[in-house]
Structures are given as C-alpha cells and as structure tokens.
Amino acid sequence: MDEADSQRPAGSDAPAEPEKTALDAISGAADRFARLAVELHDTGGVQETVDAVVEFALQALNCSHAGVALSVRGGPQIPAVTDPVVAEVYELQMNTRTGPLVEAMRGRDSILIPDTATDERWPEWTARVRALGVRTVLDVPLTTAAGTIGVLGLYSTKPDAFDADDEAIARILARHASVAVASARHDESMAQAIDARKLVGQAMGILMERYEIDGDRAFEVLKRYSQDTNTKLRDVAQQLVDTRKLPR
C-alpha cells in the first residue's frame, strides 16, 4: 500500500468527483442568479432590464441568440435582441399572429421546438426560421399575477440544443425577468404620472394668471379643450406650456 492509499479514509474506494462537480455547478448557477437579481434591481428602466436579461441568457444558457418581446397595447413590442435574426423571427410571428411566441404569450406555457427541420406545428414559420439558420427554439412566457407581460425567446443554430437543465434555468430566468420588468414598468408609469401632474399644474398656472381664474376653473378649461379636440389632457397642457396657446 502506498502513502496515498494509507491516507484515504476507510470504506472510500473512489472520490465522489461527479457529486462534487454537480454541487459546484449548482453553486455556480446560484451565484450567477444572485448577481443577476442585484443587477436587475439596480437597472434604471424597462429597456435596461430586458437588455440585462438577454445578455445573461447568452452567458447562462446554451443558446446562440436571445430576445425579449413585451406585451403592450396594439401588440407585442421587441425591446431587446442579441442579434437581428431574433427581431426577424419575432416579426414573422407578429405579422401572421401565429407561432410559438404568440402561443406562449396566449397560453402562459413554455414552448420548445427541438428542431425546426422536423417540427410540424407551424410549418410555414419554421421553414422561414430554419432558412435564417435557427434550429432550436425555446419560448418562455414572462408572467405575473396580472397575466403574461412578455416572452423570453432562446434560439440555437444547432438542433436539440436545450436539455432539461437549460429549460429549468430558462424558467428561473423568466421569473426573475417578470418581476424586474413589472417593477420597472410600474416605476416608469409613476414617473410619467408625476411628470403629467406637474405639467398640468404649470398649464393651470398660466391660465390662472392670464384670465384671473381659480384652480378649479383652470382645470375645467384644460379638460374641456381636451374633450373638444380629442387630445390627451397631458398633451393639451404641454402645448399650452410650450406655445402659450390652447389647441384649436
């Protein structure tokens, strides 16, 4: 028995290298998501948030391209992609209102296309996507209690690129992204509402000084012009502040 054998604990025929490797991988993934959570918390708005999400996806997952589509009034919006190919993939679906992106946004379930060469669910779309060099597609919805707010799209130029671990990581990433995007949208909405109130207040001040009326009367004037011209109250106020004139 050599010196190394004499120092090995009794009953341990071989070191548990696979178990150690798995634990290291889990610890590494946890560290990356912890850093992502901090980064998303510190971002300044929706655009910065989705940019951080797609960049993280490229680092953490076995994908060639990534993108985020957000649900807004009038249809999906594409605020972040890592390659122009992703924008084209999205636009093909938005124009036809069919495909995994549309289905994931409607049904709130992840959709995996292991190979665009063999998938038969959206034949016309998969043929065009395959022509762009995309072979594997994974669309994961971004959901909150209020509903689906978008979709995280992951794409690979190789078939069968995403395994069960990749899907699990993608779902965790989507949950982080959902919370961060919803929070950023709320913050932006609040900031816009505060700005609008300040703007209306400035416009009211102009009317009060010019026509020697009180605040209630000045607000009624702005509201009437908004209704008569079918213009948002904020825009009426903006025009008055900028030009010192009310819309006609």
Secondary structure, DSSP 8 states (H G I E B T S, - for coil): --HHHHHS-TT-SS--HHHHHHHHHHHHHHHHHHHHHHHHHH--SHHHHHHHHHHHHHHHSS-SEEEEEEEETTEEEEEEESSHHHHHHHHHHHHHT-SHHHHHHHH---EEES-TTT--SSHHHHHHHHHTT--EEEEEEEEETTEEEEEEEEEESSTT---HHHHHHHHHHHHHHHHHHHHHHHHHHHHHHHHHHHHHHHHHHHHHHHHT--HHHHHHHHHHHHHHTT--HHHHHHHHHHHS----
